[in-house]
Amino acid sequence: MKQKISLLVACCWALPLWAQDPLPAEPNVQSPSAVTTIPGAVAEPVSVPGACDTIPLLSLVLPAAFRGTASSDILDESGELAPFFDKLCRAASSDTVVAIRVVHIGDSHVRGHIFPQTAGGLLSERFVGLVYTDHGINGATTQSYARSQAMAGVSRLRPDLLIISFGTNESHDTQYNAARHWDRLTEFVSMLRRQMPGVPLLLTTPPGSYERRGRRRRASYTVNPRTAVAARNMVRFGRENHVAVWDIYSIAGGAQNWQRAHLMRPDHVHYQPAGYELQGRLLYQAIIKAYNRYVATR
């Protein structure tokens, strides 16, 4: 009996080691069937664009509980995403299907798949040949990927666009330091550019979370103030280092909006499926807006 209990405990302790999916040897095609509809968000009829045509935006309505929101736009003053959009245009005018690879890495918000697969499914419906692969690690920071093995795995996917979603776990550190966060972003982006030269990077800020005080029934939750600091830090980093940024924290108005709309899980860190779906649709909207601006100015 003691032997059986010991074996069970050993198995349970081993579970956190498998808190992410293995990186595939080759990109997996994103299935459009993974996309689900959320109340108040109606998509336009799907049609494949012609050579560098603009694309209709989604008819997105944010929950009534949301306050202080902003337009879902990508901050890209340096034109970081232009090579990716150029490839989309050239693929649209080609007689043959051209593979376009988008890779999305990050923490548990990506690991849950709903957020990236919602955005990826919509993109793959619009652009024939677009392959969207996501890979997340629970509890991850940029340092989780700043290892030769993980970096090699991402590089092996040969992305035409790399989306990077971190910041929640950095900002949950009560000793969070903006300068140290900046240094780690610098190190990470430098590694990515050495390993994958010329690949456009899109950095996304954390959506927002709460801190818990107390335990179980006596627990109370307050908005984590460091998330806003981390998000502002990441936006400034992107501007100064020519990295495109999608600031979901400011776009959605912070964690309190998600909580008021009942889109956060009881842990006040992760989100309900409908919350992640909304984030994915907002990301898709931002990418299409940026693509349409590129097309209009070619």
C-alpha positions in Angstrom: 0.0 0.0 0.0 2.8 2.4 0.9 4.5 1.6 -2.4 1.3 2.5 -4.3 0.9 5.8 -2.4 4.5 6.7 -3.1 4.1 6.0 -6.8 1.0 8.2 -6.9 2.7 11.1 -5.2 5.7 10.8 -7.6 3.3 11.0 -10.6 1.5 14.0 -9.2 4.8 15.9 -8.6 5.8 15.1 -12.2 2.7 16.7 -13.8 4.0 20.3 -13.8 6.9 19.3 -16.0 4.4 18.7 -18.8 2.7 22.1 -18.6 3.2 22.8 -22.3 2.9 21.1 -25.6 6.1 20.0 -27.4 7.1 22.3 -30.3 6.2 20.5 -33.5 9.0 19.5 -35.9 7.0 21.2 -38.7 4.2 23.8 -38.5 0.7 22.5 -37.9 -2.1 24.0 -40.0 -4.6 26.0 -37.9 -8.0 24.5 -38.2 -10.8 27.1 -38.8 -13.2 24.9 -36.9 -11.4 26.0 -33.7 -13.0 29.4 -33.9 -16.2 29.9 -32.0 -18.5 32.9 -31.8 -18.9 35.2 -28.8 -22.0 37.2 -28.1 -21.9 40.7 -29.6 -19.1 39.8 -32.1 -20.3 39.1 -35.6 -17.9 38.3 -38.4 -18.3 39.5 -42.0 -18.8 36.8 -44.6 -15.4 35.1 -45.4 -13.9 35.8 -48.7 -10.4 35.3 -50.0 -8.7 38.6 -50.9 -7.3 39.4 -54.3 -3.9 40.9 -54.9 -3.4 43.4 -52.0 -7.1 44.1 -51.5 -8.2 45.5 -48.2 -10.2 43.2 -46.0 -13.5 44.0 -44.2 -13.1 44.2 -40.4 -15.1 42.2 -37.9 -18.2 43.8 -36.4 -16.9 43.7 -32.8 -19.0 44.9 -29.9 -17.2 45.0 -26.5 -19.2 43.9 -23.4 -21.3 46.8 -21.9 -19.3 46.5 -18.7 -16.1 47.6 -20.4 -14.9 51.2 -19.6 -12.0 53.3 -20.8 -11.2 51.1 -23.8 -9.2 52.0 -26.9 -9.2 51.0 -30.6 -7.5 47.6 -31.2 -4.4 48.8 -33.2 -0.8 47.7 -33.5 1.8 50.2 -32.6 4.4 49.9 -35.4 6.0 53.2 -36.2 9.1 51.6 -37.7 7.2 49.3 -40.1 8.4 46.1 -38.5 5.5 44.1 -39.9 5.9 45.4 -43.5 7.8 42.3 -44.8 5.0 40.0 -43.4 2.3 42.1 -45.0 4.3 42.2 -48.3 4.4 38.4 -48.3 0.6 38.2 -47.7 0.1 40.5 -50.7 2.4 38.5 -53.0 0.7 35.3 -51.9 -2.7 36.7 -52.6 -1.7 37.4 -56.2 0.1 34.1 -56.8 -1.4 31.3 -58.9 -0.1 28.8 -56.4 -0.6 28.5 -52.7 2.3 30.0 -50.8 3.0 28.9 -47.2 3.0 31.8 -44.8 3.9 30.8 -41.2 2.8 32.7 -38.1 4.2 31.4 -34.8 2.8 32.6 -31.5 4.7 31.9 -28.2 4.0 32.9 -24.7 2.8 32.0 -21.2 -0.4 30.2 -20.0 -2.7 32.6 -21.9 -1.2 31.1 -25.1 -0.9 27.6 -23.6 -4.7 27.5 -23.3 -4.8 27.7 -27.1 -8.2 29.5 -27.3 -6.7 33.0 -27.6 -4.1 32.2 -30.3 -6.3 29.7 -32.2 -9.2 32.2 -32.4 -6.9 34.7 -34.1 -5.1 32.0 -36.1 -8.4 30.5 -37.4 -9.7 33.8 -38.6 -6.4 34.6 -40.3 -6.2 31.2 -42.0 -9.7 31.7 -43.3 -8.8 35.0 -44.9 -5.4 34.0 -46.3 -5.0 30.7 -48.2 -1.8 29.0 -47.2 -1.4 30.8 -43.9 -0.2 28.4 -41.1 -0.6 29.5 -37.5 1.2 27.6 -34.8 1.0 28.4 -31.1 3.2 27.2 -28.2 2.8 28.3 -24.6 4.4 27.3 -21.2 2.5 27.7 -18.0 4.3 30.3 -15.8 6.6 31.3 -18.6 8.6 34.6 -18.9 10.9 35.5 -21.8 13.6 33.6 -20.0 11.7 30.4 -20.4 12.4 30.6 -24.1 15.9 32.1 -23.9 17.5 28.7 -24.0 19.2 27.2 -27.0 16.8 24.2 -27.2 13.6 26.3 -27.0 14.9 28.9 -29.3 16.0 26.3 -31.8 12.5 24.8 -31.7 10.9 28.1 -32.5 13.4 28.8 -35.3 12.7 25.4 -36.8 9.2 26.5 -37.5 10.5 29.1 -39.9 8.1 31.9 -39.0 7.2 34.8 -41.3 5.8 36.5 -38.2 6.6 35.8 -34.6 4.0 36.9 -32.0 5.4 37.1 -28.4 2.9 37.1 -25.4 4.5 37.5 -22.0 4.3 39.9 -19.1 1.7 38.4 -16.7 4.3 36.3 -14.7 6.9 39.1 -14.8 4.4 41.5 -13.3 3.2 39.0 -10.6 6.7 39.2 -9.1 6.2 41.5 -6.1 9.8 42.6 -6.7 9.1 43.6 -10.3 11.6 46.1 -11.6 11.0 47.9 -14.9 14.7 48.3 -15.7 15.3 44.6 -15.2 12.3 43.7 -17.3 13.7 46.0 -20.0 17.1 44.3 -19.9 15.5 40.8 -20.2 13.4 42.0 -23.2 16.5 43.4 -24.8 18.4 40.1 -24.3 15.4 38.0 -25.6 14.8 40.2 -28.7 18.6 40.2 -29.4 18.6 36.4 -29.3 15.6 36.1 -31.5 17.1 38.4 -34.1 20.4 36.5 -34.1 18.6 33.2 -34.4 15.9 34.3 -36.9 17.3 37.4 -38.7 14.7 39.4 -40.6 11.7 37.8 -39.0 9.2 40.5 -37.9 8.3 40.5 -34.2 5.0 41.4 -32.6 5.0 41.9 -28.8 1.7 41.7 -26.9 1.2 43.1 -23.5 -0.5 41.2 -20.7 -4.3 41.7 -20.5 -4.4 42.3 -16.7 -4.8 40.3 -13.6 -5.5 40.5 -9.8 -3.5 39.7 -6.7 -4.9 37.4 -4.0 -4.7 38.2 -0.3 -5.6 35.5 2.2 -6.6 31.9 1.6 -9.7 30.0 0.4 -13.0 31.5 1.6 -11.2 34.5 3.2 -9.4 35.4 0.1 -9.8 38.9 -1.4 -8.6 40.2 -4.8 -7.2 43.5 -5.8 -6.0 44.6 -9.3 -2.3 44.0 -9.7 -0.9 47.5 -10.3 2.4 46.2 -11.7 0.7 44.9 -14.8 0.0 48.5 -16.0 3.7 49.4 -15.4 4.9 46.3 -17.3 2.5 47.1 -20.2 3.8 50.7 -20.5 7.4 49.4 -20.3 6.7 47.0 -23.1 5.1 49.7 -25.3 8.1 52.0 -24.8 10.5 49.1 -25.4 8.8 48.3 -28.7 9.0 51.9 -29.9 12.7 52.3 -29.0 13.7 48.9 -30.4 11.7 48.7 -33.6 9.4 45.9 -32.4 5.7 46.1 -33.2 3.4 46.1 -30.1 -0.2 45.2 -29.5 -1.2 46.7 -26.2 -4.2 44.6 -25.1 -4.0 46.0 -21.6 -4.8 49.5 -22.8 -7.1 48.4 -25.6 -9.4 46.5 -23.2 -9.1 49.0 -20.3 -7.3 46.7 -17.8 -8.2 43.7 -15.6 -11.2 45.3 -13.9 -13.2 45.3 -17.2 -12.7 41.6 -17.8 -13.8 40.9 -14.2 -16.9 43.2 -14.4 -17.9 41.4 -17.6 -17.5 38.0 -15.8 -14.8 36.9 -18.3 -12.1 36.0 -15.8 -11.7 32.7 -14.0 -12.0 32.5 -10.2 -8.2 32.7 -9.9 -8.5 36.3 -11.3 -5.4 35.6 -13.5 -6.8 33.5 -16.3 -9.8 34.0 -18.5 -13.1 32.3 -19.4 -13.2 30.8 -22.9 -15.3 33.7 -24.1 -12.7 36.1 -22.7 -9.9 34.4 -24.6 -12.0 34.3 -27.7 -12.6 38.0 -27.5 -8.9 38.6 -27.1 -8.2 36.5 -30.2 -10.7 38.4 -32.2 -9.3 41.7 -31.1 -5.8 40.6 -32.1 -7.1 39.5 -35.5 -8.8 42.9 -35.9 -5.6 44.7 -35.1 -3.6 42.6 -37.6 -6.2 43.2 -40.4 -6.2 47.0 -39.6 -2.5 47.1 -39.9 -2.6 45.1 -43.1 -5.2 47.4 -44.6 -3.1 50.4 -43.8 -0.1 48.7 -45.5 -2.2 48.0 -48.6 -3.5 51.5 -48.8 0.0 53.0 -48.7 1.8 50.6 -51.1 
